[in-house]
Amino acid sequence: QNLDFTTMAHYQHQAAKLNAVIDLVFDAVDKDNSGSVEEKELRVFLRQQVSFTEDECKCVFHAFDANKDGKMDKEEFRKLFLKKQQAQEESVIQTLKEIKFKGKI
């Protein structure tokens, strides 16, 4: 199937909007403004926003801390939200709820 310019522009616009939302969430979760999200910061966010348990928070953090340095940079954080969003537009919180509903990642 060929994509026309309008369709491609639409997808680029949607991707830009999603990236902007992810950047805003990242900045809100990065409480100490270090440029990375530590496990404690993610845990506070997940417990407050999606009612995750301690174990669920640890599971999510360790699954997406790709280089295992004990913190998530912006790209690792972005992958957390893009995991379930390749072809669909979903909210960031809805994606986290789906991950929680399905159990461990």
VMD Tcl script that builds the backbone (N, CA, C; Angstrom):
set m [mol new atoms 315]
animate dup $m
set s [atomselect $m all]
$s set {name element resname resid chain x y z} {
  {N N GLN 1 A 0.846 -1.180 0.000}
  {CA C GLN 1 A 0.000 0.000 0.000}
  {C C GLN 1 A 0.889 1.240 0.000}
  {N N ASN 2 A 0.599 2.152 -0.883}
  {CA C ASN 2 A 1.358 3.398 -0.972}
  {C C ASN 2 A 0.789 4.433 -0.018}
  {N N LEU 3 A 1.668 5.151 0.628}
  {CA C LEU 3 A 1.252 6.232 1.515}
  {C C LEU 3 A 1.397 7.553 0.777}
  {N N ASP 4 A 0.363 8.343 0.813}
  {CA C ASP 4 A 0.463 9.655 0.192}
  {C C ASP 4 A 1.053 10.648 1.197}
  {N N PHE 5 A 1.367 11.827 0.708}
  {CA C PHE 5 A 1.997 12.847 1.548}
  {C C PHE 5 A 1.131 13.218 2.744}
  {N N THR 6 A -0.176 13.351 2.545}
  {CA C THR 6 A -1.080 13.744 3.629}
  {C C THR 6 A -1.079 12.702 4.745}
  {N N THR 7 A -1.122 11.433 4.365}
  {CA C THR 7 A -1.109 10.357 5.360}
  {C C THR 7 A 0.215 10.345 6.122}
  {N N MET 8 A 1.303 10.507 5.396}
  {CA C MET 8 A 2.615 10.524 6.053}
  {C C MET 8 A 2.723 11.716 7.000}
  {N N ALA 9 A 2.233 12.856 6.573}
  {CA C ALA 9 A 2.279 14.048 7.427}
  {C C ALA 9 A 1.442 13.835 8.682}
  {N N HIS 10 A 0.292 13.172 8.530}
  {CA C HIS 10 A -0.562 12.881 9.681}
  {C C HIS 10 A 0.184 12.003 10.696}
  {N N TYR 11 A 0.828 10.933 10.220}
  {CA C TYR 11 A 1.560 10.050 11.126}
  {C C TYR 11 A 2.727 10.772 11.790}
  {N N GLN 12 A 3.414 11.627 11.059}
  {CA C GLN 12 A 4.516 12.389 11.646}
  {C C GLN 12 A 4.006 13.343 12.719}
  {N N HIS 13 A 2.864 13.952 12.458}
  {CA C HIS 13 A 2.265 14.861 13.440}
  {C C HIS 13 A 1.872 14.099 14.703}
  {N N GLN 14 A 1.260 12.925 14.536}
  {CA C GLN 14 A 0.852 12.116 15.693}
  {C C GLN 14 A 2.078 11.670 16.493}
  {N N ALA 15 A 3.130 11.268 15.798}
  {CA C ALA 15 A 4.360 10.854 16.482}
  {C C ALA 15 A 4.975 12.022 17.253}
  {N N ALA 16 A 4.952 13.201 16.653}
  {CA C ALA 16 A 5.504 14.385 17.329}
  {C C ALA 16 A 4.705 14.715 18.578}
  {N N LYS 17 A 3.376 14.591 18.500}
  {CA C LYS 17 A 2.537 14.840 19.674}
  {C C LYS 17 A 2.842 13.833 20.774}
  {N N LEU 18 A 2.965 12.560 20.416}
  {CA C LEU 18 A 3.263 11.537 21.411}
  {C C LEU 18 A 4.626 11.782 22.042}
  {N N ASN 19 A 5.613 12.112 21.234}
  {CA C ASN 19 A 6.947 12.398 21.777}
  {C C ASN 19 A 6.926 13.591 22.716}
  {N N ALA 20 A 6.125 14.599 22.399}
  {CA C ALA 20 A 6.016 15.770 23.273}
  {C C ALA 20 A 5.396 15.379 24.614}
  {N N VAL 21 A 4.395 14.523 24.586}
  {CA C VAL 21 A 3.765 14.052 25.831}
  {C C VAL 21 A 4.766 13.248 26.647}
  {N N ILE 22 A 5.489 12.365 25.990}
  {CA C ILE 22 A 6.487 11.551 26.697}
  {C C ILE 22 A 7.549 12.445 27.319}
  {N N ASP 23 A 7.993 13.464 26.600}
  {CA C ASP 23 A 8.981 14.396 27.154}
  {C C ASP 23 A 8.444 15.117 28.393}
  {N N LEU 24 A 7.194 15.530 28.337}
  {CA C LEU 24 A 6.584 16.190 29.498}
  {C C LEU 24 A 6.505 15.252 30.696}
  {N N VAL 25 A 6.102 14.009 30.454}
  {CA C VAL 25 A 6.012 13.036 31.546}
  {C C VAL 25 A 7.399 12.755 32.101}
  {N N PHE 26 A 8.383 12.579 31.227}
  {CA C PHE 26 A 9.755 12.344 31.668}
  {C C PHE 26 A 10.217 13.472 32.587}
  {N N ASP 27 A 10.009 14.703 32.156}
  {CA C ASP 27 A 10.432 15.851 32.960}
  {C C ASP 27 A 9.714 15.901 34.306}
  {N N ALA 28 A 8.442 15.502 34.331}
  {CA C ALA 28 A 7.686 15.491 35.584}
  {C C ALA 28 A 8.175 14.380 36.519}
  {N N VAL 29 A 8.537 13.240 35.966}
  {CA C VAL 29 A 8.996 12.105 36.780}
  {C C VAL 29 A 10.418 12.342 37.279}
  {N N ASP 30 A 11.248 13.006 36.490}
  {CA C ASP 30 A 12.639 13.305 36.854}
  {C C ASP 30 A 12.653 14.454 37.860}
  {N N LYS 31 A 12.279 14.152 39.089}
  {CA C LYS 31 A 12.102 15.174 40.131}
  {C C LYS 31 A 13.375 15.949 40.458}
  {N N ASP 32 A 14.536 15.285 40.362}
  {CA C ASP 32 A 15.776 15.972 40.715}
  {C C ASP 32 A 16.445 16.639 39.510}
  {N N ASN 33 A 15.753 16.616 38.362}
  {CA C ASN 33 A 16.258 17.258 37.136}
  {C C ASN 33 A 17.657 16.790 36.744}
  {N N SER 34 A 17.922 15.508 36.968}
  {CA C SER 34 A 19.240 14.956 36.649}
  {C C SER 34 A 19.367 14.559 35.182}
  {N N GLY 35 A 18.258 14.529 34.469}
  {CA C GLY 35 A 18.289 14.084 33.080}
  {C C GLY 35 A 18.080 12.593 32.934}
  {N N SER 36 A 17.826 11.928 34.054}
  {CA C SER 36 A 17.510 10.509 34.031}
  {C C SER 36 A 16.490 10.223 35.137}
  {N N VAL 37 A 15.803 9.113 34.992}
  {CA C VAL 37 A 14.801 8.719 35.983}
  {C C VAL 37 A 15.348 7.539 36.761}
  {N N GLU 38 A 15.444 7.721 38.060}
  {CA C GLU 38 A 15.909 6.644 38.930}
  {C C GLU 38 A 14.714 5.786 39.344}
  {N N GLU 39 A 15.003 4.601 39.853}
  {CA C GLU 39 A 13.934 3.668 40.221}
  {C C GLU 39 A 12.939 4.298 41.199}
  {N N LYS 40 A 13.452 5.029 42.183}
  {CA C LYS 40 A 12.571 5.659 43.175}
  {C C LYS 40 A 11.614 6.653 42.512}
  {N N GLU 41 A 12.131 7.445 41.576}
  {CA C GLU 41 A 11.289 8.429 40.893}
  {C C GLU 41 A 10.193 7.746 40.074}
  {N N LEU 42 A 10.562 6.676 39.373}
  {CA C LEU 42 A 9.555 5.954 38.591}
  {C C LEU 42 A 8.539 5.296 39.510}
  {N N ARG 43 A 9.013 4.749 40.622}
  {CA C ARG 43 A 8.116 4.093 41.581}
  {C C ARG 43 A 7.081 5.088 42.115}
  {N N VAL 44 A 7.502 6.272 42.490}
  {CA C VAL 44 A 6.570 7.286 42.989}
  {C C VAL 44 A 5.514 7.593 41.923}
  {N N PHE 45 A 5.957 7.792 40.695}
  {CA C PHE 45 A 5.030 8.086 39.606}
  {C C PHE 45 A 4.044 6.937 39.380}
  {N N LEU 46 A 4.559 5.718 39.267}
  {CA C LEU 46 A 3.688 4.572 38.983}
  {C C LEU 46 A 2.709 4.296 40.116}
  {N N ARG 47 A 3.163 4.462 41.342}
  {CA C ARG 47 A 2.265 4.215 42.480}
  {C C ARG 47 A 1.169 5.274 42.563}
  {N N GLN 48 A 1.512 6.513 42.261}
  {CA C GLN 48 A 0.529 7.601 42.337}
  {C C GLN 48 A -0.417 7.603 41.139}
  {N N GLN 49 A 0.102 7.385 39.955}
  {CA C GLN 49 A -0.693 7.540 38.739}
  {C C GLN 49 A -1.420 6.267 38.288}
  {N N VAL 50 A -0.852 5.112 38.566}
  {CA C VAL 50 A -1.456 3.867 38.086}
  {C C VAL 50 A -1.618 2.806 39.164}
  {N N SER 51 A -1.364 3.162 40.400}
  {CA C SER 51 A -1.545 2.253 41.548}
  {C C SER 51 A -0.781 0.944 41.397}
  {N N PHE 52 A 0.445 1.006 40.901}
  {CA C PHE 52 A 1.285 -0.183 40.807}
  {C C PHE 52 A 1.764 -0.573 42.196}
  {N N THR 53 A 2.014 -1.865 42.395}
  {CA C THR 53 A 2.627 -2.349 43.628}
  {C C THR 53 A 4.136 -2.126 43.540}
  {N N GLU 54 A 4.816 -2.311 44.661}
  {CA C GLU 54 A 6.281 -2.204 44.674}
  {C C GLU 54 A 6.902 -3.157 43.655}
  {N N ASP 55 A 6.434 -4.420 43.662}
  {CA C ASP 55 A 6.989 -5.417 42.741}
  {C C ASP 55 A 6.741 -5.050 41.281}
  {N N GLU 56 A 5.570 -4.531 40.975}
  {CA C GLU 56 A 5.273 -4.124 39.602}
  {C C GLU 56 A 6.167 -2.971 39.176}
  {N N CYS 57 A 6.409 -2.041 40.078}
  {CA C CYS 57 A 7.297 -0.915 39.776}
  {C C CYS 57 A 8.706 -1.402 39.471}
  {N N LYS 58 A 9.200 -2.307 40.305}
  {CA C LYS 58 A 10.546 -2.861 40.084}
  {C C LYS 58 A 10.617 -3.588 38.752}
  {N N CYS 59 A 9.598 -4.366 38.446}
  {CA C CYS 59 A 9.561 -5.123 37.196}
  {C C CYS 59 A 9.636 -4.185 35.996}
  {N N VAL 60 A 8.827 -3.141 36.013}
  {CA C VAL 60 A 8.818 -2.183 34.907}
  {C C VAL 60 A 10.168 -1.497 34.793}
  {N N PHE 61 A 10.706 -1.039 35.917}
  {CA C PHE 61 A 11.978 -0.320 35.874}
  {C C PHE 61 A 13.082 -1.201 35.300}
  {N N HIS 62 A 13.211 -2.407 35.825}
  {CA C HIS 62 A 14.305 -3.272 35.391}
  {C C HIS 62 A 14.120 -3.766 33.961}
  {N N ALA 63 A 12.884 -3.885 33.510}
  {CA C ALA 63 A 12.645 -4.293 32.131}
  {C C ALA 63 A 13.088 -3.222 31.140}
  {N N PHE 64 A 13.004 -1.958 31.532}
  {CA C PHE 64 A 13.315 -0.882 30.603}
  {C C PHE 64 A 14.623 -0.159 30.879}
  {N N ASP 65 A 15.318 -0.513 31.953}
  {CA C ASP 65 A 16.662 0.012 32.190}
  {C C ASP 65 A 17.602 -0.855 31.353}
  {N N ALA 66 A 17.637 -0.580 30.063}
  {CA C ALA 66 A 18.297 -1.454 29.085}
  {C C ALA 66 A 19.775 -1.687 29.384}
  {N N ASN 67 A 20.495 -0.649 29.782}
  {CA C ASN 67 A 21.923 -0.817 30.032}
  {C C ASN 67 A 22.243 -1.148 31.491}
  {N N LYS 68 A 21.194 -1.319 32.289}
  {CA C LYS 68 A 21.317 -1.763 33.691}
  {C C LYS 68 A 22.234 -0.865 34.518}
  {N N ASP 69 A 22.122 0.454 34.284}
  {CA C ASP 69 A 22.942 1.379 35.055}
  {C C ASP 69 A 22.195 1.970 36.254}
  {N N GLY 70 A 20.978 1.487 36.513}
  {CA C GLY 70 A 20.224 1.942 37.672}
  {C C GLY 70 A 19.446 3.223 37.445}
  {N N LYS 71 A 19.375 3.663 36.198}
  {CA C LYS 71 A 18.576 4.842 35.866}
  {C C LYS 71 A 18.110 4.708 34.420}
  {N N MET 72 A 17.040 5.417 34.110}
  {CA C MET 72 A 16.510 5.390 32.751}
  {C C MET 72 A 16.774 6.737 32.104}
  {N N ASP 73 A 17.486 6.707 30.974}
  {CA C ASP 73 A 17.640 7.946 30.232}
  {C C ASP 73 A 16.364 8.174 29.421}
  {N N LYS 74 A 16.319 9.267 28.710}
  {CA C LYS 74 A 15.087 9.621 28.002}
  {C C LYS 74 A 14.715 8.571 26.954}
  {N N GLU 75 A 15.693 7.985 26.290}
  {CA C GLU 75 A 15.384 6.972 25.271}
  {C C GLU 75 A 14.838 5.688 25.901}
  {N N GLU 76 A 15.413 5.263 27.011}
  {CA C GLU 76 A 14.883 4.087 27.706}
  {C C GLU 76 A 13.463 4.362 28.180}
  {N N PHE 77 A 13.247 5.549 28.711}
  {CA C PHE 77 A 11.924 5.950 29.185}
  {C C PHE 77 A 10.928 5.973 28.029}
  {N N ARG 78 A 11.354 6.496 26.889}
  {CA C ARG 78 A 10.502 6.564 25.701}
  {C C ARG 78 A 10.076 5.158 25.263}
  {N N LYS 79 A 11.006 4.216 25.303}
  {CA C LYS 79 A 10.696 2.837 24.905}
  {C C LYS 79 A 9.635 2.224 25.811}
  {N N LEU 80 A 9.632 2.617 27.070}
  {CA C LEU 80 A 8.606 2.141 28.003}
  {C C LEU 80 A 7.221 2.455 27.460}
  {N N PHE 81 A 7.042 3.644 26.938}
  {CA C PHE 81 A 5.728 4.065 26.463}
  {C C PHE 81 A 5.445 3.655 25.030}
  {N N LEU 82 A 6.468 3.449 24.248}
  {CA C LEU 82 A 6.252 3.082 22.851}
  {C C LEU 82 A 6.090 1.582 22.645}
  {N N LYS 83 A 6.379 0.805 23.677}
  {CA C LYS 83 A 6.323 -0.655 23.557}
  {C C LYS 83 A 5.014 -1.143 22.968}
  {N N LYS 84 A 3.920 -0.607 23.402}
  {CA C LYS 84 A 2.615 -1.080 22.965}
  {C C LYS 84 A 1.946 -0.129 21.977}
  {N N GLN 85 A 2.703 0.836 21.434}
  {CA C GLN 85 A 2.067 1.889 20.648}
  {C C GLN 85 A 2.523 1.990 19.212}
  {N N GLN 86 A 3.012 0.972 18.627}
  {CA C GLN 86 A 3.568 1.103 17.293}
  {C C GLN 86 A 2.527 1.558 16.279}
  {N N ALA 87 A 1.331 1.004 16.297}
  {CA C ALA 87 A 0.350 1.335 15.265}
  {C C ALA 87 A -0.874 2.037 15.818}
  {N N GLN 88 A -0.951 2.193 17.133}
  {CA C GLN 88 A -2.150 2.766 17.740}
  {C C GLN 88 A -1.805 4.027 18.509}
  {N N GLU 89 A -2.762 4.916 18.587}
  {CA C GLU 89 A -2.573 6.097 19.426}
  {C C GLU 89 A -3.289 5.839 20.731}
  {N N GLU 90 A -2.511 5.759 21.811}
  {CA C GLU 90 A -3.058 5.522 23.140}
  {C C GLU 90 A -2.441 6.529 24.097}
  {N N SER 91 A -3.090 6.743 25.176}
  {CA C SER 91 A -2.505 7.640 26.168}
  {C C SER 91 A -1.387 6.919 26.923}
  {N N VAL 92 A -0.487 7.681 27.496}
  {CA C VAL 92 A 0.624 7.116 28.249}
  {C C VAL 92 A 0.105 6.297 29.425}
  {N N ILE 93 A -0.858 6.813 30.137}
  {CA C ILE 93 A -1.389 6.108 31.302}
  {C C ILE 93 A -2.095 4.824 30.882}
  {N N GLN 94 A -2.846 4.841 29.791}
  {CA C GLN 94 A -3.527 3.636 29.316}
  {C C GLN 94 A -2.512 2.546 28.995}
  {N N THR 95 A -1.391 2.909 28.409}
  {CA C THR 95 A -0.354 1.932 28.089}
  {C C THR 95 A 0.173 1.280 29.364}
  {N N LEU 96 A 0.424 2.078 30.392}
  {CA C LEU 96 A 0.902 1.521 31.658}
  {C C LEU 96 A -0.136 0.588 32.273}
  {N N LYS 97 A -1.407 0.954 32.188}
  {CA C LYS 97 A -2.462 0.097 32.731}
  {C C LYS 97 A -2.514 -1.229 31.993}
  {N N GLU 98 A -2.304 -1.229 30.693}
  {CA C GLU 98 A -2.283 -2.480 29.925}
  {C C GLU 98 A -1.119 -3.353 30.360}
  {N N ILE 99 A 0.051 -2.747 30.554}
  {CA C ILE 99 A 1.212 -3.515 31.011}
  {C C ILE 99 A 0.901 -4.151 32.357}
  {N N LYS 100 A 0.296 -3.376 33.257}
  {CA C LYS 100 A -0.050 -3.899 34.586}
  {C C LYS 100 A -1.078 -5.019 34.460}
  {N N PHE 101 A -2.104 -4.837 33.636}
  {CA C PHE 101 A -3.169 -5.820 33.485}
  {C C PHE 101 A -2.638 -7.156 32.988}
  {N N LYS 102 A -1.678 -7.116 32.082}
  {CA C LYS 102 A -1.140 -8.345 31.492}
  {C C LYS 102 A -0.085 -8.982 32.388}
  {N N GLY 103 A 0.242 -8.350 33.473}
  {CA C GLY 103 A 1.232 -8.915 34.381}
  {C C GLY 103 A 2.628 -8.468 34.019}
  {N N LYS 104 A 3.580 -9.265 34.376}
  {CA C LYS 104 A 4.975 -8.894 34.140}
  {C C LYS 104 A 5.254 -8.764 32.658}
  {N N ILE 105 A 6.131 -7.843 32.346}
  {CA C ILE 105 A 6.485 -7.534 30.958}
  {C C ILE 105 A 7.316 -8.662 30.380}
}
mol reanalyze $m
mol bondsrecalc $m
mol representation Tube
mol addrep $m
